Amino acid sequence: MNYALRPYVLAALLALGSAVVTIAVAAHYDLPLRDPDGIAGPAYLRLPGAVALFVLLDVVPRWIHRRGQLRQILRERYGPGRMALVAVGLAVFYVSYVSYRNLKGALPFARPEHLDHQLLNLDRLLGFGHDPGNLLHQLLGTGTTAYVLSAVYLGFLAFVPLSLGTALVWARSIRIGAWYVTALCLNWLLGALSYYLVPSLGPVFVRPDIVADLPESGVSHLQESLEMARLQVLADPSGADAIAGVAGFASLHVSIVFTAALMAHRIGLPLLVRWAMWVFLALTITATIYFGWHYIVDDIAGIALGAGAVAIAERATRHVRDEDHLPAPEPVEEAELAGAGLAGASRRA
């Protein structure tokens, strides 16, 4: 087996399996396969762009410090072996993500019924007779809080590619990168499965009055565009340009952020980073309820899904050894260390 593929065996199998299922589902319901666009462009541009950004942030300071030698730096830091690992990680993530989005888009045809009525009742039970979203509006207010939580929720769209780039380029070991990528692939696959097991739209799409007291924000515009895309797809499945992107259970926002926060804790990132991730998770959970994206049980399921993805991915990548995959130590750094030693010796003499 090619050494670049070994860390990603489970992720590659997940990507292949999800692609096969996606193609079969699309063929069965006569639906087109689409690459999902985001606010920053299509995924096949966003993901390599994020990786390229982190490579630049790694290379440019070294280039400045060493006064040139760009070709040598690239050869030392990003030789064919290292780039093969990055390319495989990107590929398996991309295939899994595109499969997830297309499976989500097929949900209205494969599972036209939805369980929102039951989930609304459960939400009111958990909210002691009140809608949890309205309780948050009363507790947190509907002014500045709405804009802050909107920024947090939409920030997830940038968080995924940036965290992926961090794991593939900046992680201190090959295993950490493979662990995170595999966990993300599991999130997409298990998330899609949860939609089919418990089909739902989410509170805001069945009870828009829940958010009637909130101001216009980036989230409200996103909700309107998703509802419009959903109606267009239902009216003309093969002719619509968009993918139907409305599904409730489980919350993938919560599961992905929980995955990242849990891994940051497990691998021992700096305390400030770990705290920032847990705060981001808390704000994300709050935003999903505040804007009516999800029911409380959706977020609970998202946490369970993320925890399961981290555990399975950890077990699947525990065999990965960095010495089998990482490039040799940089000769320039060794020379710099030797030079520093000689300089110290000359000063002592």
PAGU-693991 format. One record per residue (C-alpha): residue number from 1; chain; x, y, z. Coordinates in nm, 3 decimals. Example, Ala and Ser with C-alpha at 12.3 -4.5 7.8 and 13.67 -1.06 7.14 Angstrom:
<pts>
seq, mol, c1, c2, c3
1, A, 1.230, -0.450, 0.780
2, A, 1.367, -0.106, 0.714
</pts>
This chain:
<pts>
seq, mol, c1, c2, c3
1, A, 0.000, 0.000, 0.000
2, A, 0.125, 0.348, -0.086
3, A, 0.265, 0.509, 0.231
4, A, 0.064, 0.826, 0.167
5, A, -0.261, 0.628, 0.191
6, A, -0.184, 0.429, 0.507
7, A, -0.285, 0.700, 0.759
8, A, -0.614, 0.746, 0.574
9, A, -0.731, 0.387, 0.524
10, A, -1.058, 0.427, 0.712
11, A, -1.117, 0.775, 0.571
12, A, -1.061, 0.646, 0.217
13, A, -1.302, 0.357, 0.275
14, A, -1.561, 0.600, 0.413
15, A, -1.517, 0.831, 0.116
16, A, -1.548, 0.542, -0.132
17, A, -1.849, 0.394, 0.043
18, A, -2.030, 0.727, 0.076
19, A, -1.961, 0.805, -0.292
20, A, -2.109, 0.471, -0.402
21, A, -2.419, 0.523, -0.186
22, A, -2.457, 0.881, -0.310
23, A, -2.441, 0.776, -0.675
24, A, -2.692, 0.498, -0.614
25, A, -2.935, 0.730, -0.431
26, A, -2.905, 0.998, -0.700
27, A, -2.969, 0.743, -0.975
28, A, -3.268, 0.595, -0.792
29, A, -3.441, 0.931, -0.751
30, A, -3.313, 1.071, -1.083
31, A, -3.126, 1.354, -0.913
32, A, -2.814, 1.531, -1.044
33, A, -2.488, 1.516, -0.851
34, A, -2.362, 1.863, -0.765
35, A, -2.055, 2.016, -0.609
36, A, -2.189, 2.230, -0.323
37, A, -2.105, 2.598, -0.343
38, A, -2.052, 2.810, -0.033
39, A, -2.022, 3.181, 0.033
40, A, -1.652, 3.151, -0.048
41, A, -1.697, 2.950, -0.367
42, A, -1.708, 2.577, -0.447
43, A, -1.551, 2.326, -0.210
44, A, -1.289, 2.218, -0.465
45, A, -1.150, 2.573, -0.449
46, A, -1.208, 2.651, -0.079
47, A, -1.026, 2.346, 0.054
48, A, -0.702, 2.370, -0.149
49, A, -0.712, 2.745, -0.086
50, A, -0.712, 2.691, 0.289
51, A, -0.420, 2.447, 0.263
52, A, -0.228, 2.687, 0.038
53, A, -0.281, 2.963, 0.294
54, A, -0.127, 2.756, 0.573
55, A, 0.164, 2.652, 0.351
56, A, 0.234, 3.019, 0.279
57, A, 0.216, 3.107, 0.648
58, A, 0.467, 2.830, 0.712
59, A, 0.703, 2.906, 0.423
60, A, 0.713, 3.287, 0.405
61, A, 0.863, 3.348, 0.753
62, A, 1.131, 3.087, 0.684
63, A, 1.200, 3.245, 0.345
64, A, 1.242, 3.588, 0.506
65, A, 1.455, 3.451, 0.791
66, A, 1.688, 3.265, 0.555
67, A, 1.705, 3.550, 0.302
68, A, 1.581, 3.357, 0.003
69, A, 1.636, 2.987, -0.069
70, A, 1.265, 2.945, -0.148
71, A, 1.320, 2.638, -0.365
72, A, 1.525, 2.469, -0.096
73, A, 1.269, 2.549, 0.173
74, A, 0.987, 2.405, -0.037
75, A, 1.192, 2.094, -0.109
76, A, 1.270, 2.043, 0.261
77, A, 0.925, 2.122, 0.399
78, A, 0.695, 2.005, 0.120
79, A, 0.860, 1.734, -0.083
80, A, 0.660, 1.481, -0.286
81, A, 0.596, 1.255, 0.014
82, A, 0.457, 1.532, 0.233
83, A, 0.242, 1.674, -0.046
84, A, 0.108, 1.327, -0.126
85, A, -0.014, 1.301, 0.234
86, A, -0.178, 1.643, 0.212
87, A, -0.339, 1.558, -0.124
88, A, -0.482, 1.228, 0.003
89, A, -0.619, 1.398, 0.315
90, A, -0.784, 1.666, 0.105
91, A, -0.926, 1.414, -0.143
92, A, -1.091, 1.186, 0.113
93, A, -1.237, 1.485, 0.297
94, A, -1.369, 1.638, -0.025
95, A, -1.536, 1.319, -0.148
96, A, -1.694, 1.257, 0.193
97, A, -1.820, 1.614, 0.218
98, A, -1.965, 1.626, -0.133
99, A, -2.134, 1.289, -0.074
100, A, -2.281, 1.419, 0.252
101, A, -2.422, 1.729, 0.085
102, A, -2.578, 1.532, -0.201
103, A, -2.727, 1.274, 0.037
104, A, -2.869, 1.562, 0.238
105, A, -3.008, 1.706, -0.085
106, A, -3.185, 1.378, -0.164
107, A, -3.356, 1.368, 0.174
108, A, -3.685, 1.536, 0.063
109, A, -3.732, 1.259, -0.195
110, A, -3.603, 0.963, 0.002
111, A, -3.772, 1.061, 0.331
112, A, -4.051, 1.310, 0.245
113, A, -4.212, 1.270, 0.586
114, A, -4.061, 1.460, 0.878
115, A, -4.086, 1.435, 1.256
116, A, -4.085, 1.804, 1.341
117, A, -4.420, 1.792, 1.521
118, A, -4.289, 1.532, 1.765
119, A, -3.958, 1.715, 1.807
120, A, -4.136, 2.046, 1.871
121, A, -4.337, 1.878, 2.147
122, A, -4.017, 1.732, 2.293
123, A, -3.854, 2.075, 2.282
124, A, -4.144, 2.229, 2.474
125, A, -4.125, 1.947, 2.726
126, A, -3.754, 2.011, 2.777
127, A, -3.827, 2.384, 2.793
128, A, -4.090, 2.331, 3.068
129, A, -4.373, 2.432, 2.840
130, A, -4.185, 2.700, 2.649
131, A, -4.003, 2.708, 2.315
132, A, -3.630, 2.697, 2.400
133, A, -3.552, 2.955, 2.130
134, A, -3.798, 3.205, 2.279
135, A, -3.654, 3.146, 2.624
136, A, -3.309, 3.237, 2.490
137, A, -3.451, 3.549, 2.324
138, A, -3.594, 3.662, 2.658
139, A, -3.277, 3.573, 2.848
140, A, -3.015, 3.706, 2.604
141, A, -3.212, 3.974, 2.422
142, A, -3.274, 4.020, 2.050
143, A, -3.038, 4.308, 1.969
144, A, -2.661, 4.284, 1.978
145, A, -2.679, 3.918, 2.082
146, A, -2.845, 3.826, 1.753
147, A, -2.560, 3.975, 1.550
148, A, -2.291, 3.819, 1.768
149, A, -2.446, 3.472, 1.748
150, A, -2.504, 3.518, 1.376
151, A, -2.131, 3.584, 1.330
152, A, -2.051, 3.276, 1.539
153, A, -2.285, 3.053, 1.341
154, A, -2.163, 3.175, 1.002
155, A, -1.803, 3.154, 1.123
156, A, -1.843, 2.778, 1.108
157, A, -1.832, 2.802, 0.728
158, A, -1.474, 2.932, 0.750
159, A, -1.383, 2.719, 1.051
160, A, -1.411, 2.385, 0.868
161, A, -1.162, 2.454, 0.584
162, A, -0.928, 2.647, 0.813
163, A, -0.921, 2.371, 1.075
164, A, -0.864, 2.118, 0.796
165, A, -0.570, 2.320, 0.666
166, A, -0.428, 2.348, 1.017
167, A, -0.448, 1.971, 1.069
168, A, -0.292, 1.882, 0.734
169, A, -0.012, 2.140, 0.732
170, A, 0.060, 2.252, 1.088
171, A, -0.016, 1.943, 1.297
172, A, 0.296, 1.831, 1.481
173, A, 0.252, 1.472, 1.359
174, A, 0.107, 1.282, 1.068
175, A, -0.119, 1.089, 1.303
176, A, -0.293, 1.403, 1.433
177, A, -0.375, 1.516, 1.080
178, A, -0.507, 1.172, 0.982
179, A, -0.701, 1.146, 1.308
180, A, -0.880, 1.477, 1.249
181, A, -0.952, 1.415, 0.880
182, A, -1.090, 1.069, 0.956
183, A, -1.308, 1.212, 1.235
184, A, -1.447, 1.474, 0.995
185, A, -1.528, 1.207, 0.735
186, A, -1.710, 1.009, 1.004
187, A, -1.905, 1.320, 1.100
188, A, -2.028, 1.367, 0.744
189, A, -2.128, 1.003, 0.700
190, A, -2.291, 0.961, 1.043
191, A, -2.461, 1.299, 1.007
192, A, -2.618, 1.200, 0.678
193, A, -2.730, 0.871, 0.832
194, A, -2.895, 1.059, 1.119
195, A, -3.099, 1.268, 0.873
196, A, -3.244, 0.954, 0.720
197, A, -3.313, 0.791, 1.056
198, A, -3.485, 1.098, 1.204
199, A, -3.597, 1.320, 0.913
200, A, -3.676, 1.676, 1.020
201, A, -3.646, 2.032, 0.891
202, A, -3.575, 2.226, 1.210
203, A, -3.793, 2.465, 1.414
204, A, -3.749, 2.775, 1.197
205, A, -3.870, 2.597, 0.882
206, A, -4.194, 2.468, 1.037
207, A, -4.257, 2.747, 1.289
208, A, -4.106, 3.068, 1.143
209, A, -4.291, 3.270, 1.410
210, A, -4.032, 3.139, 1.659
211, A, -3.776, 3.388, 1.521
212, A, -4.020, 3.666, 1.432
213, A, -3.874, 3.894, 1.702
214, A, -3.517, 3.867, 1.572
215, A, -3.360, 4.134, 1.349
216, A, -3.233, 4.065, 0.998
217, A, -2.885, 3.915, 1.005
218, A, -2.656, 3.693, 0.806
219, A, -2.829, 3.391, 0.954
220, A, -3.178, 3.510, 0.859
221, A, -3.061, 3.568, 0.501
222, A, -2.906, 3.220, 0.495
223, A, -3.227, 3.066, 0.623
224, A, -3.428, 3.242, 0.355
225, A, -3.190, 3.127, 0.081
226, A, -3.198, 2.767, 0.204
227, A, -3.577, 2.766, 0.213
228, A, -3.588, 2.912, -0.140
229, A, -3.339, 2.653, -0.266
230, A, -3.541, 2.375, -0.104
231, A, -3.862, 2.491, -0.276
232, A, -3.682, 2.520, -0.610
233, A, -3.547, 2.167, -0.583
234, A, -3.886, 2.029, -0.487
235, A, -4.044, 2.205, -0.786
236, A, -3.777, 2.101, -1.037
237, A, -3.530, 1.844, -0.898
238, A, -3.314, 1.819, -1.210
239, A, -3.332, 2.181, -1.321
240, A, -3.259, 2.363, -0.995
241, A, -2.907, 2.498, -0.959
242, A, -2.887, 2.446, -0.583
243, A, -2.890, 2.147, -0.346
244, A, -3.169, 2.113, -0.091
245, A, -2.978, 2.186, 0.228
246, A, -3.241, 2.174, 0.502
247, A, -3.218, 1.898, 0.764
248, A, -3.235, 1.899, 1.143
249, A, -3.126, 1.591, 1.334
250, A, -2.836, 1.574, 1.422
251, A, -2.660, 1.913, 1.436
252, A, -2.343, 1.889, 1.227
253, A, -2.240, 2.236, 1.342
254, A, -2.229, 2.103, 1.696
255, A, -2.072, 1.769, 1.608
256, A, -1.788, 1.920, 1.403
257, A, -1.703, 2.191, 1.657
258, A, -1.722, 1.936, 1.940
259, A, -1.490, 1.709, 1.742
260, A, -1.235, 1.990, 1.706
261, A, -1.266, 2.098, 2.070
262, A, -1.232, 1.743, 2.200
263, A, -0.929, 1.676, 1.983
264, A, -0.768, 2.005, 2.089
265, A, -0.809, 1.886, 2.447
266, A, -0.689, 1.533, 2.376
267, A, -0.371, 1.631, 2.192
268, A, -0.282, 1.900, 2.443
269, A, -0.298, 2.221, 2.242
270, A, -0.217, 2.542, 2.436
271, A, -0.465, 2.624, 2.713
272, A, -0.584, 2.939, 2.537
273, A, -0.669, 2.742, 2.222
274, A, -0.855, 2.477, 2.421
275, A, -1.059, 2.735, 2.608
276, A, -1.135, 2.920, 2.284
277, A, -1.263, 2.598, 2.128
278, A, -1.493, 2.517, 2.420
279, A, -1.628, 2.873, 2.420
280, A, -1.686, 2.847, 2.043
281, A, -1.875, 2.523, 2.103
282, A, -2.094, 2.678, 2.373
283, A, -2.176, 2.975, 2.150
284, A, -2.248, 2.745, 1.855
285, A, -2.491, 2.536, 2.059
286, A, -2.660, 2.855, 2.178
287, A, -2.685, 2.987, 1.821
288, A, -2.846, 2.668, 1.689
289, A, -3.131, 2.700, 1.941
290, A, -3.150, 3.081, 1.937
291, A, -3.207, 3.098, 1.560
292, A, -3.432, 2.792, 1.543
293, A, -3.192, 2.581, 1.339
294, A, -3.216, 2.282, 1.570
295, A, -3.405, 2.118, 1.850
296, A, -3.233, 2.046, 2.182
297, A, -3.215, 1.675, 2.100
298, A, -3.037, 1.762, 1.771
299, A, -2.754, 1.923, 1.966
300, A, -2.734, 1.635, 2.211
301, A, -2.710, 1.397, 1.915
302, A, -2.443, 1.620, 1.761
303, A, -2.226, 1.594, 2.073
304, A, -2.268, 1.216, 2.081
305, A, -2.189, 1.193, 1.709
306, A, -1.874, 1.403, 1.747
307, A, -1.753, 1.200, 2.046
308, A, -1.808, 0.877, 1.856
309, A, -1.625, 1.009, 1.549
310, A, -1.321, 1.109, 1.757
311, A, -1.309, 0.771, 1.932
312, A, -1.343, 0.567, 1.613
313, A, -1.091, 0.780, 1.424
314, A, -0.843, 0.756, 1.709
315, A, -0.861, 0.379, 1.704
316, A, -0.833, 0.368, 1.324
317, A, -0.519, 0.584, 1.315
318, A, -0.337, 0.459, 1.625
319, A, -0.104, 0.249, 1.409
320, A, 0.030, 0.554, 1.223
321, A, 0.394, 0.622, 1.305
322, A, 0.543, 0.958, 1.215
323, A, 0.884, 0.815, 1.139
324, A, 0.728, 0.617, 0.855
325, A, 0.584, 0.926, 0.686
326, A, 0.748, 1.250, 0.794
327, A, 1.032, 1.392, 0.584
328, A, 1.385, 1.379, 0.716
329, A, 1.498, 1.662, 0.949
330, A, 1.583, 1.983, 0.772
331, A, 1.957, 1.997, 0.696
332, A, 1.954, 2.376, 0.716
333, A, 1.816, 2.371, 1.069
334, A, 2.087, 2.124, 1.168
335, A, 2.347, 2.351, 1.013
336, A, 2.205, 2.649, 1.198
337, A, 2.224, 2.457, 1.526
338, A, 2.582, 2.357, 1.452
339, A, 2.668, 2.715, 1.368
340, A, 2.513, 2.837, 1.689
341, A, 2.723, 2.584, 1.881
342, A, 3.043, 2.695, 1.708
343, A, 2.961, 3.057, 1.775
344, A, 2.906, 2.982, 2.143
345, A, 3.233, 2.791, 2.159
346, A, 3.424, 3.079, 1.999
347, A, 3.276, 3.323, 2.251
348, A, 3.378, 3.098, 2.543
349, A, 3.729, 3.074, 2.399
</pts>
